[in-house]
Amino acid sequence: MGVKAMFYVNHVGKNASGIGVVKLNATTKGDYAAWSKYTPSGNIEISSLNENATAWFEERLGKDVALTFGDPDEADLTV
């Protein structure tokens, strides 16, 4: 079991070094606004060197995204 949280993609950009910056806020907009009283609150800021990941968030700018927090297992390990 884990915790599912809905967040709103509030900002996508790059800093002076060219690193992608994504800012997410606990959902208060969009179709999932009702989740606000159930989802964890707060903000998440992600820095990413992966241009594909930054582009994924850019396509969702102004929209809600779902995050699931769970315990890692062996499938999550990278070598």
mmCIF file of the N, C-alpha and C atoms, coordinates in Angstrom:
data_MODEL
# 
_entry.id   MODEL 
# 
loop_
_atom_site.group_PDB 
_atom_site.id 
_atom_site.type_symbol 
_atom_site.label_atom_id 
_atom_site.label_alt_id 
_atom_site.label_comp_id 
_atom_site.label_asym_id 
_atom_site.label_entity_id 
_atom_site.label_seq_id 
_atom_site.pdbx_PDB_ins_code 
_atom_site.Cartn_x 
_atom_site.Cartn_y 
_atom_site.Cartn_z 
_atom_site.occupancy 
_atom_site.B_iso_or_equiv 
_atom_site.pdbx_formal_charge 
_atom_site.auth_seq_id 
_atom_site.auth_comp_id 
_atom_site.auth_asym_id 
_atom_site.auth_atom_id 
_atom_site.pdbx_PDB_model_num 
ATOM 1   N N  . MET A 1 1  ? 0.844   -1.175 0.000   1.00 0.00 ? 1  MET A N  1 
ATOM 2   C CA . MET A 1 1  ? 0.000   0.000  0.000   1.00 0.00 ? 1  MET A CA 1 
ATOM 3   C C  . MET A 1 1  ? 0.891   1.241  0.000   1.00 0.00 ? 1  MET A C  1 
ATOM 4   N N  . GLY A 1 2  ? 0.416   2.291  -0.591  1.00 0.00 ? 2  GLY A N  1 
ATOM 5   C CA . GLY A 1 2  ? 1.155   3.541  -0.636  1.00 0.00 ? 2  GLY A CA 1 
ATOM 6   C C  . GLY A 1 2  ? 0.218   4.714  -0.439  1.00 0.00 ? 2  GLY A C  1 
ATOM 7   N N  . VAL A 1 3  ? 0.702   5.881  -0.750  1.00 0.00 ? 3  VAL A N  1 
ATOM 8   C CA . VAL A 1 3  ? -0.079  7.105  -0.651  1.00 0.00 ? 3  VAL A CA 1 
ATOM 9   C C  . VAL A 1 3  ? -0.115  7.745  -2.032  1.00 0.00 ? 3  VAL A C  1 
ATOM 10  N N  . LYS A 1 4  ? -1.309  8.045  -2.511  1.00 0.00 ? 4  LYS A N  1 
ATOM 11  C CA . LYS A 1 4  ? -1.463  8.704  -3.797  1.00 0.00 ? 4  LYS A CA 1 
ATOM 12  C C  . LYS A 1 4  ? -1.766  10.176 -3.551  1.00 0.00 ? 4  LYS A C  1 
ATOM 13  N N  . ALA A 1 5  ? -1.067  11.046 -4.248  1.00 0.00 ? 5  ALA A N  1 
ATOM 14  C CA . ALA A 1 5  ? -1.248  12.481 -4.084  1.00 0.00 ? 5  ALA A CA 1 
ATOM 15  C C  . ALA A 1 5  ? -1.440  13.130 -5.446  1.00 0.00 ? 5  ALA A C  1 
ATOM 16  N N  . MET A 1 6  ? -2.309  14.106 -5.505  1.00 0.00 ? 6  MET A N  1 
ATOM 17  C CA . MET A 1 6  ? -2.543  14.855 -6.732  1.00 0.00 ? 6  MET A CA 1 
ATOM 18  C C  . MET A 1 6  ? -1.848  16.205 -6.616  1.00 0.00 ? 6  MET A C  1 
ATOM 19  N N  . PHE A 1 7  ? -1.111  16.561 -7.646  1.00 0.00 ? 7  PHE A N  1 
ATOM 20  C CA . PHE A 1 7  ? -0.412  17.835 -7.686  1.00 0.00 ? 7  PHE A CA 1 
ATOM 21  C C  . PHE A 1 7  ? -0.703  18.552 -8.994  1.00 0.00 ? 7  PHE A C  1 
ATOM 22  N N  . TYR A 1 8  ? -0.588  19.857 -8.960  1.00 0.00 ? 8  TYR A N  1 
ATOM 23  C CA . TYR A 1 8  ? -0.831  20.743 -10.094 1.00 0.00 ? 8  TYR A CA 1 
ATOM 24  C C  . TYR A 1 8  ? 0.528   21.216 -10.611 1.00 0.00 ? 8  TYR A C  1 
ATOM 25  N N  . VAL A 1 9  ? 0.791   21.061 -11.915 1.00 0.00 ? 9  VAL A N  1 
ATOM 26  C CA . VAL A 1 9  ? 2.053   21.508 -12.497 1.00 0.00 ? 9  VAL A CA 1 
ATOM 27  C C  . VAL A 1 9  ? 1.961   23.022 -12.667 1.00 0.00 ? 9  VAL A C  1 
ATOM 28  N N  . ASN A 1 10 ? 2.639   23.733 -11.776 1.00 0.00 ? 10 ASN A N  1 
ATOM 29  C CA . ASN A 1 10 ? 2.536   25.180 -11.704 1.00 0.00 ? 10 ASN A CA 1 
ATOM 30  C C  . ASN A 1 10 ? 3.603   25.902 -12.521 1.00 0.00 ? 10 ASN A C  1 
ATOM 31  N N  . HIS A 1 11 ? 4.781   25.287 -12.690 1.00 0.00 ? 11 HIS A N  1 
ATOM 32  C CA . HIS A 1 11 ? 5.881   25.961 -13.382 1.00 0.00 ? 11 HIS A CA 1 
ATOM 33  C C  . HIS A 1 11 ? 6.802   24.927 -14.015 1.00 0.00 ? 11 HIS A C  1 
ATOM 34  N N  . VAL A 1 12 ? 7.233   25.190 -15.241 1.00 0.00 ? 12 VAL A N  1 
ATOM 35  C CA . VAL A 1 12 ? 8.265   24.390 -15.893 1.00 0.00 ? 12 VAL A CA 1 
ATOM 36  C C  . VAL A 1 12 ? 9.198   25.367 -16.593 1.00 0.00 ? 12 VAL A C  1 
ATOM 37  N N  . GLY A 1 13 ? 10.473  25.257 -16.323 1.00 0.00 ? 13 GLY A N  1 
ATOM 38  C CA . GLY A 1 13 ? 11.434  26.149 -16.942 1.00 0.00 ? 13 GLY A CA 1 
ATOM 39  C C  . GLY A 1 13 ? 12.837  25.597 -16.837 1.00 0.00 ? 13 GLY A C  1 
ATOM 40  N N  . LYS A 1 14 ? 13.821  26.434 -17.123 1.00 0.00 ? 14 LYS A N  1 
ATOM 41  C CA . LYS A 1 14 ? 15.230  26.060 -17.003 1.00 0.00 ? 14 LYS A CA 1 
ATOM 42  C C  . LYS A 1 14 ? 15.949  27.139 -16.219 1.00 0.00 ? 14 LYS A C  1 
ATOM 43  N N  . ASN A 1 15 ? 16.937  26.717 -15.435 1.00 0.00 ? 15 ASN A N  1 
ATOM 44  C CA . ASN A 1 15 ? 17.734  27.707 -14.733 1.00 0.00 ? 15 ASN A CA 1 
ATOM 45  C C  . ASN A 1 15 ? 18.906  28.136 -15.619 1.00 0.00 ? 15 ASN A C  1 
ATOM 46  N N  . ALA A 1 16 ? 19.774  28.991 -15.127 1.00 0.00 ? 16 ALA A N  1 
ATOM 47  C CA . ALA A 1 16 ? 20.871  29.534 -15.919 1.00 0.00 ? 16 ALA A CA 1 
ATOM 48  C C  . ALA A 1 16 ? 21.831  28.458 -16.417 1.00 0.00 ? 16 ALA A C  1 
ATOM 49  N N  . SER A 1 17 ? 21.894  27.330 -15.725 1.00 0.00 ? 17 SER A N  1 
ATOM 50  C CA . SER A 1 17 ? 22.771  26.225 -16.134 1.00 0.00 ? 17 SER A CA 1 
ATOM 51  C C  . SER A 1 17 ? 22.108  25.302 -17.145 1.00 0.00 ? 17 SER A C  1 
ATOM 52  N N  . GLY A 1 18 ? 20.863  25.584 -17.496 1.00 0.00 ? 18 GLY A N  1 
ATOM 53  C CA . GLY A 1 18 ? 20.140  24.738 -18.445 1.00 0.00 ? 18 GLY A CA 1 
ATOM 54  C C  . GLY A 1 18 ? 19.450  23.549 -17.814 1.00 0.00 ? 18 GLY A C  1 
ATOM 55  N N  . ILE A 1 19 ? 19.460  23.476 -16.493 1.00 0.00 ? 19 ILE A N  1 
ATOM 56  C CA . ILE A 1 19 ? 18.797  22.377 -15.798 1.00 0.00 ? 19 ILE A CA 1 
ATOM 57  C C  . ILE A 1 19 ? 17.302  22.661 -15.726 1.00 0.00 ? 19 ILE A C  1 
ATOM 58  N N  . GLY A 1 20 ? 16.486  21.664 -16.064 1.00 0.00 ? 20 GLY A N  1 
ATOM 59  C CA . GLY A 1 20 ? 15.036  21.811 -15.993 1.00 0.00 ? 20 GLY A CA 1 
ATOM 60  C C  . GLY A 1 20 ? 14.572  21.979 -14.563 1.00 0.00 ? 20 GLY A C  1 
ATOM 61  N N  . VAL A 1 21 ? 13.602  22.849 -14.361 1.00 0.00 ? 21 VAL A N  1 
ATOM 62  C CA . VAL A 1 21 ? 13.029  23.095 -13.035 1.00 0.00 ? 21 VAL A CA 1 
ATOM 63  C C  . VAL A 1 21 ? 11.514  22.939 -13.144 1.00 0.00 ? 21 VAL A C  1 
ATOM 64  N N  . VAL A 1 22 ? 10.961  22.081 -12.303 1.00 0.00 ? 22 VAL A N  1 
ATOM 65  C CA . VAL A 1 22 ? 9.523   21.827 -12.295 1.00 0.00 ? 22 VAL A CA 1 
ATOM 66  C C  . VAL A 1 22 ? 9.010   22.110 -10.892 1.00 0.00 ? 22 VAL A C  1 
ATOM 67  N N  . LYS A 1 23 ? 7.934   22.894 -10.797 1.00 0.00 ? 23 LYS A N  1 
ATOM 68  C CA . LYS A 1 23 ? 7.318   23.183 -9.505  1.00 0.00 ? 23 LYS A CA 1 
ATOM 69  C C  . LYS A 1 23 ? 5.883   22.663 -9.513  1.00 0.00 ? 23 LYS A C  1 
ATOM 70  N N  . LEU A 1 24 ? 5.578   21.856 -8.504  1.00 0.00 ? 24 LEU A N  1 
ATOM 71  C CA . LEU A 1 24 ? 4.256   21.253 -8.356  1.00 0.00 ? 24 LEU A CA 1 
ATOM 72  C C  . LEU A 1 24 ? 3.637   21.729 -7.052  1.00 0.00 ? 24 LEU A C  1 
ATOM 73  N N  . ASN A 1 25 ? 2.348   22.013 -7.087  1.00 0.00 ? 25 ASN A N  1 
ATOM 74  C CA . ASN A 1 25 ? 1.604   22.402 -5.889  1.00 0.00 ? 25 ASN A CA 1 
ATOM 75  C C  . ASN A 1 25 ? 0.503   21.387 -5.654  1.00 0.00 ? 25 ASN A C  1 
ATOM 76  N N  . ALA A 1 26 ? 0.172   21.178 -4.371  1.00 0.00 ? 26 ALA A N  1 
ATOM 77  C CA . ALA A 1 26 ? -0.933  20.275 -4.062  1.00 0.00 ? 26 ALA A CA 1 
ATOM 78  C C  . ALA A 1 26 ? -2.162  20.746 -4.832  1.00 0.00 ? 26 ALA A C  1 
ATOM 79  N N  . THR A 1 27 ? -2.886  19.811 -5.407  1.00 0.00 ? 27 THR A N  1 
ATOM 80  C CA . THR A 1 27 ? -3.981  20.133 -6.308  1.00 0.00 ? 27 THR A CA 1 
ATOM 81  C C  . THR A 1 27 ? -5.062  20.979 -5.665  1.00 0.00 ? 27 THR A C  1 
ATOM 82  N N  . THR A 1 28 ? -5.395  22.074 -6.307  1.00 0.00 ? 28 THR A N  1 
ATOM 83  C CA . THR A 1 28 ? -6.537  22.886 -5.918  1.00 0.00 ? 28 THR A CA 1 
ATOM 84  C C  . THR A 1 28 ? -7.304  23.305 -7.155  1.00 0.00 ? 28 THR A C  1 
ATOM 85  N N  . LYS A 1 29 ? -6.901  22.804 -8.318  1.00 0.00 ? 29 LYS A N  1 
ATOM 86  C CA . LYS A 1 29 ? -7.523  23.200 -9.580  1.00 0.00 ? 29 LYS A CA 1 
ATOM 87  C C  . LYS A 1 29 ? -7.842  21.948 -10.393 1.00 0.00 ? 29 LYS A C  1 
ATOM 88  N N  . GLY A 1 30 ? -8.467  22.132 -11.513 1.00 0.00 ? 30 GLY A N  1 
ATOM 89  C CA . GLY A 1 30 ? -8.727  21.030 -12.434 1.00 0.00 ? 30 GLY A CA 1 
ATOM 90  C C  . GLY A 1 30 ? -9.765  20.054 -11.926 1.00 0.00 ? 30 GLY A C  1 
ATOM 91  N N  . ASP A 1 31 ? -9.836  18.920 -12.619 1.00 0.00 ? 31 ASP A N  1 
ATOM 92  C CA . ASP A 1 31 ? -10.836 17.896 -12.325 1.00 0.00 ? 31 ASP A CA 1 
ATOM 93  C C  . ASP A 1 31 ? -10.671 17.274 -10.943 1.00 0.00 ? 31 ASP A C  1 
ATOM 94  N N  . TYR A 1 32 ? -9.477  17.363 -10.373 1.00 0.00 ? 32 TYR A N  1 
ATOM 95  C CA . TYR A 1 32 ? -9.203  16.704 -9.102  1.00 0.00 ? 32 TYR A CA 1 
ATOM 96  C C  . TYR A 1 32 ? -9.212  17.665 -7.921  1.00 0.00 ? 32 TYR A C  1 
ATOM 97  N N  . ALA A 1 33 ? -9.824  18.820 -8.067  1.00 0.00 ? 33 ALA A N  1 
ATOM 98  C CA . ALA A 1 33 ? -9.860  19.811 -6.981  1.00 0.00 ? 33 ALA A CA 1 
ATOM 99  C C  . ALA A 1 33 ? -10.429 19.216 -5.692  1.00 0.00 ? 33 ALA A C  1 
ATOM 100 N N  . ALA A 1 34 ? -11.376 18.301 -5.825  1.00 0.00 ? 34 ALA A N  1 
ATOM 101 C CA . ALA A 1 34 ? -11.983 17.691 -4.636  1.00 0.00 ? 34 ALA A CA 1 
ATOM 102 C C  . ALA A 1 34 ? -10.974 16.854 -3.845  1.00 0.00 ? 34 ALA A C  1 
ATOM 103 N N  . TRP A 1 35 ? -9.879  16.433 -4.492  1.00 0.00 ? 35 TRP A N  1 
ATOM 104 C CA . TRP A 1 35 ? -8.850  15.654 -3.804  1.00 0.00 ? 35 TRP A CA 1 
ATOM 105 C C  . TRP A 1 35 ? -8.122  16.491 -2.754  1.00 0.00 ? 35 TRP A C  1 
ATOM 106 N N  . SER A 1 36 ? -8.221  17.812 -2.843  1.00 0.00 ? 36 SER A N  1 
ATOM 107 C CA . SER A 1 36 ? -7.432  18.686 -1.978  1.00 0.00 ? 36 SER A CA 1 
ATOM 108 C C  . SER A 1 36 ? -7.579  18.362 -0.496  1.00 0.00 ? 36 SER A C  1 
ATOM 109 N N  . LYS A 1 37 ? -8.758  17.936 -0.087  1.00 0.00 ? 37 LYS A N  1 
ATOM 110 C CA . LYS A 1 37 ? -8.927  17.639 1.334   1.00 0.00 ? 37 LYS A CA 1 
ATOM 111 C C  . LYS A 1 37 ? -8.406  16.249 1.699   1.00 0.00 ? 37 LYS A C  1 
ATOM 112 N N  . TYR A 1 38 ? -8.078  15.425 0.715   1.00 0.00 ? 38 TYR A N  1 
ATOM 113 C CA . TYR A 1 38 ? -7.594  14.071 0.972   1.00 0.00 ? 38 TYR A CA 1 
ATOM 114 C C  . TYR A 1 38 ? -6.103  13.894 0.679   1.00 0.00 ? 38 TYR A C  1 
ATOM 115 N N  . THR A 1 39 ? -5.584  14.668 -0.240  1.00 0.00 ? 39 THR A N  1 
ATOM 116 C CA . THR A 1 39 ? -4.197  14.502 -0.671  1.00 0.00 ? 39 THR A CA 1 
ATOM 117 C C  . THR A 1 39 ? -3.252  15.237 0.268   1.00 0.00 ? 39 THR A C  1 
ATOM 118 N N  . PRO A 1 40 ? -2.017  14.753 0.410   1.00 0.00 ? 40 PRO A N  1 
ATOM 119 C CA . PRO A 1 40 ? -1.050  15.519 1.204   1.00 0.00 ? 40 PRO A CA 1 
ATOM 120 C C  . PRO A 1 40 ? -0.899  16.923 0.616   1.00 0.00 ? 40 PRO A C  1 
ATOM 121 N N  . SER A 1 41 ? -0.674  17.892 1.483   1.00 0.00 ? 41 SER A N  1 
ATOM 122 C CA . SER A 1 41 ? -0.507  19.255 0.998   1.00 0.00 ? 41 SER A CA 1 
ATOM 123 C C  . SER A 1 41 ? 0.973   19.605 0.953   1.00 0.00 ? 41 SER A C  1 
ATOM 124 N N  . GLY A 1 42 ? 1.291   20.657 0.227   1.00 0.00 ? 42 GLY A N  1 
ATOM 125 C CA . GLY A 1 42 ? 2.669   21.108 0.152   1.00 0.00 ? 42 GLY A CA 1 
ATOM 126 C C  . GLY A 1 42 ? 3.089   21.359 -1.283  1.00 0.00 ? 42 GLY A C  1 
ATOM 127 N N  . ASN A 1 43 ? 4.385   21.513 -1.458  1.00 0.00 ? 43 ASN A N  1 
ATOM 128 C CA . ASN A 1 43 ? 4.948   21.802 -2.769  1.00 0.00 ? 43 ASN A CA 1 
ATOM 129 C C  . ASN A 1 43 ? 6.104   20.853 -3.040  1.00 0.00 ? 43 ASN A C  1 
ATOM 130 N N  . ILE A 1 44 ? 6.324   20.588 -4.306  1.00 0.00 ? 44 ILE A N  1 
ATOM 131 C CA . ILE A 1 44 ? 7.463   19.785 -4.731  1.00 0.00 ? 44 ILE A CA 1 
ATOM 132 C C  . ILE A 1 44 ? 8.185   20.576 -5.804  1.00 0.00 ? 44 ILE A C  1 
ATOM 133 N N  . GLU A 1 45 ? 9.506   20.661 -5.686  1.00 0.00 ? 45 GLU A N  1 
ATOM 134 C CA . GLU A 1 45 ? 10.317  21.272 -6.745  1.00 0.00 ? 45 GLU A CA 1 
ATOM 135 C C  . GLU A 1 45 ? 11.325  20.230 -7.210  1.00 0.00 ? 45 GLU A C  1 
ATOM 136 N N  . ILE A 1 46 ? 11.355  20.022 -8.516  1.00 0.00 ? 46 ILE A N  1 
ATOM 137 C CA . ILE A 1 46 ? 12.225  19.008 -9.113  1.00 0.00 ? 46 ILE A CA 1 
ATOM 138 C C  . ILE A 1 46 ? 13.217  19.705 -10.033 1.00 0.00 ? 46 ILE A C  1 
ATOM 139 N N  . SER A 1 47 ? 14.485  19.315 -9.915  1.00 0.00 ? 47 SER A N  1 
ATOM 140 C CA . SER A 1 47 ? 15.501  19.741 -10.876 1.00 0.00 ? 47 SER A CA 1 
ATOM 141 C C  . SER A 1 47 ? 15.849  18.515 -11.697 1.00 0.00 ? 47 SER A C  1 
ATOM 142 N N  . SER A 1 48 ? 15.924  18.672 -13.019 1.00 0.00 ? 48 SER A N  1 
ATOM 143 C CA . SER A 1 48 ? 16.124  17.507 -13.870 1.00 0.00 ? 48 SER A CA 1 
ATOM 144 C C  . SER A 1 48 ? 17.091  17.794 -15.004 1.00 0.00 ? 48 SER A C  1 
ATOM 145 N N  . LEU A 1 49 ? 18.078  16.925 -15.159 1.00 0.00 ? 49 LEU A N  1 
ATOM 146 C CA . LEU A 1 49 ? 18.974  16.980 -16.313 1.00 0.00 ? 49 LEU A CA 1 
ATOM 147 C C  . LEU A 1 49 ? 18.369  16.217 -17.494 1.00 0.00 ? 49 LEU A C  1 
ATOM 148 N N  . ASN A 1 50 ? 17.325  15.436 -17.231 1.00 0.00 ? 50 ASN A N  1 
ATOM 149 C CA . ASN A 1 50 ? 16.677  14.634 -18.263 1.00 0.00 ? 50 ASN A CA 1 
ATOM 150 C C  . ASN A 1 50 ? 15.696  15.515 -19.046 1.00 0.00 ? 50 ASN A C  1 
ATOM 151 N N  . GLU A 1 51 ? 16.072  15.877 -20.262 1.00 0.00 ? 51 GLU A N  1 
ATOM 152 C CA . GLU A 1 51 ? 15.226  16.765 -21.073 1.00 0.00 ? 51 GLU A CA 1 
ATOM 153 C C  . GLU A 1 51 ? 13.870  16.144 -21.374 1.00 0.00 ? 51 GLU A C  1 
ATOM 154 N N  . ASN A 1 52 ? 13.813  14.817 -21.515 1.00 0.00 ? 52 ASN A N  1 
ATOM 155 C CA . ASN A 1 52 ? 12.533  14.150 -21.775 1.00 0.00 ? 52 ASN A CA 1 
ATOM 156 C C  . ASN A 1 52 ? 11.595  14.265 -20.583 1.00 0.00 ? 52 ASN A C  1 
ATOM 157 N N  . ALA A 1 53 ? 12.149  14.181 -19.381 1.00 0.00 ? 53 ALA A N  1 
ATOM 158 C CA . ALA A 1 53 ? 11.320  14.325 -18.178 1.00 0.00 ? 53 ALA A CA 1 
ATOM 159 C C  . ALA A 1 53 ? 10.789  15.750 -18.070 1.00 0.00 ? 53 ALA A C  1 
ATOM 160 N N  . THR A 1 54 ? 11.653  16.731 -18.327 1.00 0.00 ? 54 THR A N  1 
ATOM 161 C CA . THR A 1 54 ? 11.212  18.132 -18.280 1.00 0.00 ? 54 THR A CA 1 
ATOM 162 C C  . THR A 1 54 ? 10.127  18.379 -19.325 1.00 0.00 ? 54 THR A C  1 
ATOM 163 N N  . ALA A 1 55 ? 10.305  17.823 -20.525 1.00 0.00 ? 55 ALA A N  1 
ATOM 164 C CA . ALA A 1 55 ? 9.313   17.975 -21.598 1.00 0.00 ? 55 ALA A CA 1 
ATOM 165 C C  . ALA A 1 55 ? 7.981   17.340 -21.204 1.00 0.00 ? 55 ALA A C  1 
ATOM 166 N N  . TRP A 1 56 ? 8.036   16.191 -20.498 1.00 0.00 ? 56 TRP A N  1 
ATOM 167 C CA . TRP A 1 56 ? 6.808   15.522 -20.053 1.00 0.00 ? 56 TRP A CA 1 
ATOM 168 C C  . TRP A 1 56 ? 6.004   16.464 -19.162 1.00 0.00 ? 56 TRP A C  1 
ATOM 169 N N  . PHE A 1 57 ? 6.685   17.111 -18.207 1.00 0.00 ? 57 PHE A N  1 
ATOM 170 C CA . PHE A 1 57 ? 6.003   18.052 -17.325 1.00 0.00 ? 57 PHE A CA 1 
ATOM 171 C C  . PHE A 1 57 ? 5.527   19.282 -18.093 1.00 0.00 ? 57 PHE A C  1 
ATOM 172 N N  . GLU A 1 58 ? 6.315   19.742 -19.062 1.00 0.00 ? 58 GLU A N  1 
ATOM 173 C CA . GLU A 1 58 ? 5.924   20.922 -19.842 1.00 0.00 ? 58 GLU A CA 1 
ATOM 174 C C  . GLU A 1 58 ? 4.610   20.684 -20.587 1.00 0.00 ? 58 GLU A C  1 
ATOM 175 N N  . GLU A 1 59 ? 4.425   19.462 -21.086 1.00 0.00 ? 59 GLU A N  1 
ATOM 176 C CA . GLU A 1 59 ? 3.175   19.102 -21.766 1.00 0.00 ? 59 GLU A CA 1 
ATOM 177 C C  . GLU A 1 59 ? 1.982   19.122 -20.809 1.00 0.00 ? 59 GLU A C  1 
ATOM 178 N N  . ARG A 1 60 ? 2.251   19.060 -19.520 1.00 0.00 ? 60 ARG A N  1 
ATOM 179 C CA . ARG A 1 60 ? 1.196   19.023 -18.516 1.00 0.00 ? 60 ARG A CA 1 
ATOM 180 C C  . ARG A 1 60 ? 1.124   20.311 -17.698 1.00 0.00 ? 60 ARG A C  1 
ATOM 181 N N  . LEU A 1 61 ? 1.793   21.348 -18.147 1.00 0.00 ? 61 LEU A N  1 
ATOM 182 C CA . LEU A 1 61 ? 1.766   22.633 -17.455 1.00 0.00 ? 61 LEU A CA 1 
ATOM 183 C C  . LEU A 1 61 ? 0.325   23.110 -17.310 1.00 0.00 ? 61 LEU A C  1 
ATOM 184 N N  . GLY A 1 62 ? -0.069  23.469 -16.096 1.00 0.00 ? 62 GLY A N  1 
ATOM 185 C CA . GLY A 1 62 ? -1.431  23.907 -15.833 1.00 0.00 ? 62 GLY A CA 1 
ATOM 186 C C  . GLY A 1 62 ? -2.410  22.772 -15.635 1.00 0.00 ? 62 GLY A C  1 
ATOM 187 N N  . LYS A 1 63 ? -1.897  21.542 -15.546 1.00 0.00 ? 63 LYS A N  1 
ATOM 188 C CA . LYS A 1 63 ? -2.767  20.377 -15.368 1.00 0.00 ? 63 LYS A CA 1 
ATOM 189 C C  . LYS A 1 63 ? -2.377  19.625 -14.102 1.00 0.00 ? 63 LYS A C  1 
ATOM 190 N N  . ASP A 1 64 ? -3.242  18.714 -13.697 1.00 0.00 ? 64 ASP A N  1 
ATOM 191 C CA . ASP A 1 64 ? -2.996  17.881 -12.535 1.00 0.00 ? 64 ASP A CA 1 
ATOM 192 C C  . ASP A 1 64 ? -2.204  16.637 -12.934 1.00 0.00 ? 64 ASP A C  1 
ATOM 193 N N  . VAL A 1 65 ? -1.358  16.166 -12.024 1.00 0.00 ? 65 VAL A N  1 
ATOM 194 C CA . VAL A 1 65 ? -0.650  14.902 -12.197 1.00 0.00 ? 65 VAL A CA 1 
ATOM 195 C C  . VAL A 1 65 ? -0.786  14.109 -10.903 1.00 0.00 ? 65 VAL A C  1 
ATOM 196 N N  . ALA A 1 66 ? -0.689  12.804 -10.993 1.00 0.00 ? 66 ALA A N  1 
ATOM 197 C CA . ALA A 1 66 ? -0.799  11.932 -9.823  1.00 0.00 ? 66 ALA A CA 1 
ATOM 198 C C  . ALA A 1 66 ? 0.582   11.392 -9.473  1.00 0.00 ? 66 ALA A C  1 
ATOM 199 N N  . LEU A 1 67 ? 0.869   11.373 -8.191  1.00 0.00 ? 67 LEU A N  1 
ATOM 200 C CA . LEU A 1 67 ? 2.109   10.786 -7.675  1.00 0.00 ? 67 LEU A CA 1 
ATOM 201 C C  . LEU A 1 67 ? 1.724   9.698  -6.694  1.00 0.00 ? 67 LEU A C  1 
ATOM 202 N N  . THR A 1 68 ? 2.412   8.572  -6.781  1.00 0.00 ? 68 THR A N  1 
ATOM 203 C CA . THR A 1 68 ? 2.184   7.496  -5.829  1.00 0.00 ? 68 THR A CA 1 
ATOM 204 C C  . THR A 1 68 ? 3.481   7.249  -5.072  1.00 0.00 ? 68 THR A C  1 
ATOM 205 N N  . PHE A 1 69 ? 3.413   7.374  -3.759  1.00 0.00 ? 69 PHE A N  1 
ATOM 206 C CA . PHE A 1 69 ? 4.561   7.119  -2.905  1.00 0.00 ? 69 PHE A CA 1 
ATOM 207 C C  . PHE A 1 69 ? 4.416   5.703  -2.360  1.00 0.00 ? 69 PHE A C  1 
ATOM 208 N N  . GLY A 1 70 ? 5.446   4.908  -2.549  1.00 0.00 ? 70 GLY A N  1 
ATOM 209 C CA . GLY A 1 70 ? 5.414   3.546  -2.049  1.00 0.00 ? 70 GLY A CA 1 
ATOM 210 C C  . GLY A 1 70 ? 6.814   3.092  -1.680  1.00 0.00 ? 70 GLY A C  1 
ATOM 211 N N  . ASP A 1 71 ? 6.886   1.909  -1.115  1.00 0.00 ? 71 ASP A N  1 
ATOM 212 C CA . ASP A 1 71 ? 8.169   1.344  -0.731  1.00 0.00 ? 71 ASP A CA 1 
ATOM 213 C C  . ASP A 1 71 ? 8.899   0.832  -1.970  1.00 0.00 ? 71 ASP A C  1 
ATOM 214 N N  . PRO A 1 72 ? 10.190  1.138  -2.109  1.00 0.00 ? 72 PRO A N  1 
ATOM 215 C CA . PRO A 1 72 ? 10.936  0.626  -3.252  1.00 0.00 ? 72 PRO A CA 1 
ATOM 216 C C  . PRO A 1 72 ? 11.154  -0.879 -3.128  1.00 0.00 ? 72 PRO A C  1 
ATOM 217 N N  . ASP A 1 73 ? 11.306  -1.524 -4.264  1.00 0.00 ? 73 ASP A N  1 
ATOM 218 C CA . ASP A 1 73 ? 11.635  -2.937 -4.267  1.00 0.00 ? 73 ASP A CA 1 
ATOM 219 C C  . ASP A 1 73 ? 12.793  -3.173 -5.246  1.00 0.00 ? 73 ASP A C  1 
ATOM 220 N N  . GLU A 1 74 ? 13.156  -4.395 -5.467  1.00 0.00 ? 74 GLU A N  1 
ATOM 221 C CA . GLU A 1 74 ? 14.315  -4.702 -6.300  1.00 0.00 ? 74 GLU A CA 1 
ATOM 222 C C  . GLU A 1 74 ? 14.139  -4.189 -7.730  1.00 0.00 ? 74 GLU A C  1 
ATOM 223 N N  . ALA A 1 75 ? 12.920  -4.125 -8.221  1.00 0.00 ? 75 ALA A N  1 
ATOM 224 C CA . ALA A 1 75 ? 12.675  -3.635 -9.577  1.00 0.00 ? 75 ALA A CA 1 
ATOM 225 C C  . ALA A 1 75 ? 13.046  -2.144 -9.722  1.00 0.00 ? 75 ALA A C  1 
ATOM 226 N N  . ASP A 1 76 ? 13.105  -1.425 -8.613  1.00 0.00 ? 76 ASP A N  1 
ATOM 227 C CA . ASP A 1 76 ? 13.440  -0.010 -8.635  1.00 0.00 ? 76 ASP A CA 1 
ATOM 228 C C  . ASP A 1 76 ? 14.942  0.249  -8.630  1.00 0.00 ? 76 ASP A C  1 
ATOM 229 N N  . LEU A 1 77 ? 15.728  -0.766 -8.353  1.00 0.00 ? 77 LEU A N  1 
ATOM 230 C CA . LEU A 1 77 ? 17.182  -0.611 -8.305  1.00 0.00 ? 77 LEU A CA 1 
ATOM 231 C C  . LEU A 1 77 ? 17.748  -0.396 -9.703  1.00 0.00 ? 77 LEU A C  1 
ATOM 232 N N  . THR A 1 78 ? 18.710  0.514  -9.803  1.00 0.00 ? 78 THR A N  1 
ATOM 233 C CA . THR A 1 78 ? 19.412  0.705  -11.068 1.00 0.00 ? 78 THR A CA 1 
ATOM 234 C C  . THR A 1 78 ? 20.872  0.379  -10.843 1.00 0.00 ? 78 THR A C  1 
ATOM 235 N N  . VAL A 1 79 ? 21.474  -0.177 -11.843 1.00 0.00 ? 79 VAL A N  1 
ATOM 236 C CA . VAL A 1 79 ? 22.895  -0.577 -11.729 1.00 0.00 ? 79 VAL A CA 1 
ATOM 237 C C  . VAL A 1 79 ? 23.748  0.301  -12.596 1.00 0.00 ? 79 VAL A C  1 
# 
